[in-house]
Amino acid sequence: MQSRITGLLTPFVIACDTCIVGGLFHRFYHWAQDTAWEKTLQASEFQIVATLMLCYLLCAMHTGVILYRRKVFAYEVLTRVTKNVVFFAILGGGILQLGGYMDAWSKLFLAYLLAVPYFSVCSGRL
C-alpha cells in the first residue's frame, strides 16, 4: 500500500511544484514589464516559462521527494531544497543564457531564484 501511494504521490508533487515554478516566473515576467529589467528578456514569455519548467522538472526528478517518509528532519528538507535550487539555477541559467532567451546574470533572474526555495518549501513539496 505504501509503495502504491508513493508511486502516485511523487509524480503529483513534482508536477505541482513545476507548475508553481512556472507560475512564479509568469508573475515575475509581468512584474518586469515596463521596467528596466524588461531588457534582460530576449524571448517570449512562453519560451522562457516552458524552458524553466522543463529544467525544474528534470532537477526535481533527479533530487526526488521525501514527502512519503515517516520521519523527516528539517536539515533533510533544507538540504534537498538547496540542492534542487542549485541544480535548477545552473541548468536553467545555462540554457537561458546559451539559448539567448534572457540574461541569466540579471537581477530579475537572481530575485526569481531566491523566491523559488521559499515557494518550494511553503507549497509543502518536501
C-alpha positions in Angstrom: 0.0 0.0 0.0 2.8 2.4 0.9 4.6 1.9 -2.4 1.5 2.5 -4.4 0.8 5.8 -2.6 4.5 6.8 -3.1 4.3 5.9 -6.7 1.3 8.2 -7.2 2.4 10.9 -4.8 5.8 11.6 -6.1 4.9 12.5 -9.7 1.9 14.5 -8.4 4.1 16.6 -6.1 6.8 17.1 -8.7 4.1 18.2 -11.3 2.5 20.6 -8.8 5.9 22.0 -7.9 6.8 22.5 -11.5 3.5 24.4 -12.1 4.3 26.6 -9.1 7.7 27.4 -10.5 6.2 28.3 -13.9 3.5 30.4 -12.3 6.1 32.2 -10.2 8.2 33.2 -13.3 5.0 34.2 -15.0 4.4 36.7 -12.1 8.0 37.9 -12.3 7.7 38.3 -16.1 4.6 40.5 -15.8 6.1 42.4 -12.9 9.2 43.2 -15.0 7.1 44.7 -17.8 7.7 48.4 -18.5 10.8 48.4 -16.2 14.5 48.4 -16.8 14.5 44.7 -16.1 12.4 44.0 -19.2 15.6 44.5 -21.3 17.0 41.2 -19.9 14.2 39.2 -21.6 15.0 38.5 -25.2 12.4 35.8 -25.9 8.7 35.3 -25.5 7.2 34.5 -22.1 6.1 31.1 -23.3 9.6 30.1 -24.4 11.2 31.2 -21.1 8.5 29.6 -18.9 8.5 26.3 -20.8 12.3 26.1 -20.6 12.3 26.9 -16.9 9.5 24.4 -16.2 11.3 21.6 -18.1 14.6 22.4 -16.3 12.9 22.3 -12.9 11.1 19.1 -13.8 14.4 17.4 -14.6 16.0 18.8 -11.4 13.1 17.8 -9.2 13.1 14.3 -10.7 16.8 14.0 -10.1 16.6 15.3 -6.5 13.4 13.4 -5.6 10.7 13.9 -2.9 10.9 12.8 0.7 7.3 13.5 1.5 6.3 9.9 2.0 8.9 9.1 4.7 7.6 8.8 8.2 10.4 10.7 9.9 12.0 13.6 8.1 14.4 16.1 9.7 14.5 19.8 9.0 18.0 19.6 7.7 17.0 17.0 5.2 14.3 19.2 3.8 16.6 22.2 3.6 19.4 20.1 2.0 17.0 18.7 -0.6 15.6 22.2 -1.5 19.0 23.8 -1.6 20.4 21.0 -3.9 17.3 21.3 -6.2 17.6 25.0 -6.5 21.3 24.9 -7.1 20.9 22.3 -9.9 18.0 24.3 -11.3 20.0 27.6 -11.3 22.9 26.0 -13.1 20.8 24.1 -15.6 18.1 26.8 -16.2 20.5 29.7 -16.2 22.9 28.0 -18.5 20.2 27.1 -21.0 18.6 30.5 -20.9 22.0 32.2 -21.3 23.3 29.9 -24.1 19.9 29.9 -25.9 19.7 33.7 -25.8 16.3 33.7 -24.1 17.3 36.1 -21.3 20.3 37.4 -19.4 20.8 34.8 -16.6 23.1 37.2 -14.7 20.4 39.8 -14.3 18.8 40.9 -11.0 15.5 39.6 -12.3 16.7 36.0 -12.5 18.5 36.3 -9.2 15.3 37.5 -7.5 13.4 34.7 -9.1 16.0 32.1 -7.9 15.8 33.5 -4.4 11.9 33.2 -4.4 11.9 29.6 -5.7 13.1 27.9 -2.5 10.6 29.9 -0.4 7.7 28.9 -2.5 9.0 25.3 -2.8 9.1 24.9 1.0 5.8 26.8 1.5 4.0 24.6 -1.0 4.7 21.6 1.1 6.7 19.9 -1.5 9.0 18.2 0.9 
